[in-house]
Amino acid sequence: MKAIAIVGFKKSGKTTLAIAIAKALKNKNYKVAVIKHSSKPIPREDSDTEKFLKEVEKVALITPERTEIMFDTGWDLKRVVPLLSADFLVIEGFKSLKYFPKIICLREEGDKESLSDGLELFSAGTDVSLKEKKIIDYLITEKNDLETMVEEIEKKSFLLPEENCGKCGYGDCYGLARAIVKGQETIEKCSVLQDFISIKINGKDVFINHFMSRLYQSLVYGMLVPLKDIDPLDGAKIEIKANLMRYNKQQRP
């Protein structure tokens, strides 16, 4: 999964840009997920779900149009991301987090210093004069600018695991993220992301989150280690075929 965050102060065009980018990526046949950060609680007044949440920790709401699952505590971003299966994750807000690239939305020139942390791919805004003065790179409302922004996102967005293990040589994920944004490194430098197992079913990639990837990797390793006369497993490409239809029939009562 690749990620791009859109950060900025209130009324800077963040939501407008996030919607436009998500729509443009979807139109290119990517699976897109969006996470929006709010510093204030969502007003639900005297809704039934709010009444339930006062009594229990988790509530699910299912309607013909959508499904919502609500918790009575806030989760951090790392807990939510594994629940979303997507090619691209568009994040609105979370400007303090530092393991993915960002677009900074500016209302005025003074905003840039406050928002810049070395992870910005480019800047955007709605004020034409800011672009004329070269304070921002792109206009949110300009079609050609949006197309260029999406092309950059396709090429340069990424999501590090925020393990901060230091194995990459940069001390933490923030250090590596800055190097990637500058073009000095690539995502392959992250050893945590390279330590994974990929799954394809009938040639189609299947998304699995980091926890499940580690679990499957352990299971496969444990299954293969006892075998004799096999090549070293480090870096090995392993192919497993299984007739699961037959297995399913055997499990039926």
N, C-alpha and C positions, 0 to 999 in steps of 0.2 A: 504494500500500500504506500502511495505517495501522499504527502500532505503539504498544504500551503495555508498559512495563517494570515488573516487580514486584520490589522490592528490600527487603532487610531482613537482620537478623542470623540466625544459625542458630537453628532451631526457632521461627521467627516465623510460620510458616504460608505461606511463599512458594509452595512446590510445590502445596499444597492449593488455594490461591487460583488459581494459574496453570492448574491442571487444570480447576477449576470455570468459570473465565472462558472458556477455550478450548472447553469443551464447550457452554457457553451460546451462544457466538457461532456454533459449528457448527450448533446446533439452530435458529438463525435463518437457516440456509442460506448463511452466509458460508464462504469458503475460509479456513482458519486454519492458520498455521504457528507452531511453537514453537522458540525457541532457549534452551537452558539453559547457563548459565556455571558452570563448576566450577574451583576453584582447585587441585584435586588431580586427578591422572591417574585414569582409569577402570581399575580392576584387571581384567586379562584373563588373568593368571597365565600358563600355558603353552599358550594357545590357538594354533591354526594361524595365525590372522591376526596375532597378536603375533610369531610366528616369522618371517612374511613381512616385517613392518614393520622387523625388525632388519636386513633385507637390502636392501630397496627403499624408495622414498619414498611410493608410493601402492599401496593394496590395496583391492580391491572384493570384497565378500562378497554373493553372491546365493543366496537360499533361496526356497522356495515362498511363505514368509510375508512376507519383506521384503528390501530391498537396502540395504547399507551401503557407503559409500565412506570410507576412512580415509587420513589423511596422517600422516607422522611428525613434523610440526611443527604448532604451534597457529596458527590463523588469527585475524585480527581480525574483528570483527562486520561491518564494511563489505564484506569479501570474501565473506562467507557470504550476506548478505541478497539479492544479485542472483540467487542460485541457487534462491531460494524464491518460487514464484508463489502469492500469497495476497492476500486482502482485508485480513486482520488478522494482524499478527505479535505474538505474546505472548512477551516476553523475560523470563526469570527470571535476575536478577542483573545484572551490568554496571553497578553503581551509580555508577561513576566516569564513565561516558559521559553526554554532556549534549546530545543532539540529538533526544530524544523524551521524552514525558511519563512520569511514574512513579506507581505506587502504593507507598506506604511501609508495610511491615508492622511493627508495633510489638509487642514483648514487654512493654515497660515504658515509662513516661513519658520516661525519660532517653534512649531510643533516637532520639526524634524530632529532637533537635538534631544528632545525628551524621549522620542520613540526609537531612535536608532540604537541598535545593540550589536551591529555587525552581521545580522542575519537577514537584512532586507535585500530582496532581489531587485526591487525598484520601488518608486513612490507613485502615488496616484491621488487624484482629487477631483473636485467638481468645478473649481474656480479656473476659468480660462486664463486669467492674468497670471496665475501661478505657473502655468505651463509656458506662457510667453516669456516669463522671467527665468525659466529653466529651474524653478524651485521643485516642481514635480516632473516626473518623466512622462506620465500618461494622464489623459482625461478619462474619467469613469464613464462619461456619457458619449464618448466618441467611439463609433463602431470599429474603425481601423485600429485604434489604440487597444480596444478590448481584444481583438483578434491577436494582436502582437503580445499582449499580456498572457493570453491563454497558451500561445506557442512557447513562451518562456517557462510557464508553469509546467507544461508537458515535459520539457527538457531538464528543468532544474529543481523541481520540487522533490522532497524526500522526507522520511520520518525515521529518526534515530530512536533507539529503545530507552534512552535515559538510564542506562545501567551504570554509567560513570565508572566503568571498570578500569579505564586507563590503558587497556591493551593496545589501543590504536596509537599510543604515544603522545596523545594530546591532553592527558590528564582526566578529561571528562568529555561528555557528549557535546557540551557547548563549544569546547575548543575544536573538536572535529567538525561540528556544524559550521562554524565560521570558516574553516579551511575549505569545506565543500562549496560554500557560497562564493568564496573568492576564486574557485576553480583550481585550487591547489591540491585537492584530494577528491576522491569519489566515494560513494556509499560503500563500495567494496572494502574500504579501509576498516570498517566496523566488523570486528571478529565475531561479535554477538550475532549480528544479522547473517553472517556466513555460516554460523553453526546451526543449521536448520535442516529440515527434511521437506521436500516438496512432493505434492501428490497430484497426479493427473488421472482422470477417469475418462476413458475413451478419447484421449488426447486433449481434454480440456482441463486447464489448471483449476485446482480447488483451493480456495482461501482457507488457511488455518491460522489461528492466532499463535502468538509466541509460546504461550503455556502448552497448548496442545502439540505444537511442533516439537517441543522438548520431550513431551511424553511419548509421542510416536517414535521419536529418534531413540529413546531409551529402550522401547519395546523391540524395535528392529535390531538394535545392537545386541540386546540380550538374546535374541533368537539366533543371531548369526555367529556370535563368538564361540559357542561350543562346536561348531562345524569344523571338520578337518579338511585339509588340502584346499584352503581358499586363500585368495590373495589378501594383502593387507587392506583393512577397511578404511584407513585414513584417505579421504578424498575419493573413495570408490563410488561409482555410479551403480546402484542396485536396482534391478527390475524384478518386481513381484507380480505374478498373475494369479488370480483366484477366481474360481467359479462360485460366486456368492449366491447365484440363483439356486444352485443345488443345496448350498448351506441353509438358505432360508427355508427351503422345503423340509429339510430335516428338523428344523427348529419349531415348525408348526405343530400344534397339538393334534 
